[in-house]
């Protein structure tokens, strides 16, 4: 199985408000940057969207390491939140409906295709790829 490294970030100007996402995919010597945005969204939606958009580009089953500064995205898998949400009919531990359910389902479906490890990185620090994803996301907002 091929190894792919993905860095992602989402940003929002106001929450909700105009938002952008950015991702960098690295495979061997190859590196691809992607980004996009929405006029009215939330930071969390942009964080999840960045991961989904990157995973959509994979053409075959891969070993994927996803680096994100979003505790929301990383902890949903690392802490098993998503499995509890599914078991509880897409309800949180407080019995509230899970926000962004459709995005979570799409992201979860990728975990059935690829071997994915979610890794939390510190945002806005010295990680060049995370910083570049932040720049891509913010630039996407400016293009709206």
C-alpha positions as CSV (number, residue, x, y, z in Angstrom):
1,X,0.0,0.0,0.0
2,X,1.3,3.5,-0.9
3,X,2.0,6.0,1.8
4,X,0.5,9.5,1.5
5,X,0.9,12.4,3.9
6,X,-1.8,15.1,4.0
7,X,-1.8,18.4,5.8
8,X,-5.1,20.3,6.1
9,X,-6.5,23.5,7.6
10,X,-9.7,25.4,7.6
11,X,-10.3,29.1,8.3
12,X,-13.3,31.3,8.7
13,X,-13.7,35.1,8.8
14,X,-16.4,35.3,11.4
15,X,-18.0,32.0,12.6
16,X,-20.3,31.6,10.6
17,X,-19.0,33.7,7.8
18,X,-16.8,33.4,4.6
19,X,-14.5,30.4,5.0
20,X,-11.7,28.6,3.2
21,X,-9.8,25.4,3.4
22,X,-6.4,24.2,2.2
23,X,-4.6,20.9,1.9
24,X,-1.3,19.6,0.8
25,X,-0.9,16.0,-0.4
26,X,2.5,14.4,-0.5
27,X,3.2,11.2,-2.2
28,X,6.8,10.2,-2.8
29,X,8.5,13.1,-4.6
30,X,5.1,14.6,-5.5
31,X,3.4,17.5,-3.7
32,X,0.0,18.9,-4.6
33,X,-1.7,21.9,-3.0
34,X,-5.5,22.4,-3.2
35,X,-7.9,24.9,-1.7
36,X,-11.4,26.3,-1.8
37,X,-14.0,28.2,0.1
38,X,-17.7,28.9,0.8
39,X,-19.4,32.3,1.3
40,X,-21.3,31.3,4.4
41,X,-19.8,28.5,6.6
42,X,-18.1,27.7,9.8
43,X,-14.6,26.9,10.8
44,X,-15.4,23.3,11.7
45,X,-17.0,22.7,8.3
46,X,-13.9,24.1,6.6
47,X,-11.7,21.9,8.7
48,X,-13.6,18.7,7.8
49,X,-14.0,19.8,4.1
50,X,-10.2,20.2,3.8
51,X,-9.7,16.5,4.8
52,X,-12.5,15.3,2.5
53,X,-11.3,17.2,-0.5
54,X,-7.8,15.9,-0.1
55,X,-9.0,12.3,0.3
56,X,-11.2,12.6,-2.8
57,X,-8.0,12.9,-4.9
58,X,-6.6,9.5,-3.9
59,X,-7.1,7.1,-6.7
60,X,-6.3,3.8,-4.9
61,X,-6.2,2.4,-1.4
62,X,-3.5,4.2,0.6
63,X,-1.8,4.4,4.0
64,X,-2.6,8.0,4.9
65,X,-1.3,10.2,7.7
66,X,-3.5,13.3,8.1
67,X,-2.0,16.2,10.0
68,X,-4.5,18.8,11.2
69,X,-4.5,21.5,13.9
70,X,-8.2,20.8,14.4
71,X,-8.9,19.0,17.6
72,X,-12.5,18.6,16.4
73,X,-11.4,16.5,13.4
74,X,-8.5,14.6,15.0
75,X,-10.3,13.7,18.3
76,X,-13.5,12.6,16.4
77,X,-11.4,9.6,15.4
78,X,-8.6,9.4,18.0
79,X,-11.0,9.6,20.9
80,X,-13.7,7.5,19.1
81,X,-16.4,10.2,19.2
82,X,-17.5,9.3,15.6
83,X,-18.1,5.7,16.6
84,X,-20.2,6.7,19.6
85,X,-22.2,9.2,17.4
86,X,-23.0,6.4,14.9
87,X,-23.9,4.0,17.7
88,X,-26.2,6.6,19.2
89,X,-28.0,7.5,16.0
90,X,-25.8,10.5,15.2
91,X,-26.4,12.1,18.6
92,X,-23.8,13.5,21.0
93,X,-23.3,12.4,24.6
94,X,-25.8,15.2,25.4
95,X,-28.4,13.6,23.1
96,X,-28.0,16.6,20.7
97,X,-27.9,15.9,16.9
98,X,-24.3,15.8,15.7
99,X,-23.5,18.9,13.7
100,X,-22.1,18.4,10.2
101,X,-23.4,14.8,10.1
102,X,-23.2,14.5,6.3
103,X,-19.6,15.6,6.2
104,X,-18.7,13.2,9.1
105,X,-20.4,10.3,7.2
106,X,-18.4,11.1,4.0
107,X,-15.2,11.4,6.0
108,X,-15.9,8.1,7.8
109,X,-16.5,6.4,4.5
110,X,-13.0,7.2,3.5
111,X,-11.7,5.3,6.6
112,X,-13.3,2.1,5.1
113,X,-11.2,2.5,1.9
114,X,-7.9,3.8,3.3
115,X,-5.8,3.1,6.4
116,X,-6.0,6.6,7.9
117,X,-4.1,7.9,11.0
118,X,-5.2,11.4,12.3
119,X,-2.4,13.4,13.9
120,X,-2.8,16.6,15.8
121,X,-0.3,19.4,15.1
122,X,-0.1,22.7,16.8
123,X,-1.6,25.5,14.7
124,X,0.1,28.7,13.9
125,X,3.5,27.5,15.1
126,X,6.6,26.3,13.3
127,X,5.1,23.6,11.1
128,X,5.7,24.8,7.6
129,X,3.1,22.6,6.0
130,X,0.4,23.5,8.5
131,X,1.3,27.2,8.0
132,X,1.1,26.8,4.2
133,X,-2.4,25.2,4.6
134,X,-3.5,28.1,6.7
135,X,-2.3,30.5,4.0
136,X,-4.1,28.5,1.3
137,X,-7.3,28.6,3.4
138,X,-7.1,32.3,4.0
139,X,-6.3,33.0,0.4
140,X,-9.4,31.1,-0.6
141,X,-11.5,33.3,1.6
142,X,-10.0,36.4,-0.2
143,X,-11.1,34.9,-3.6
144,X,-14.8,34.6,-2.6
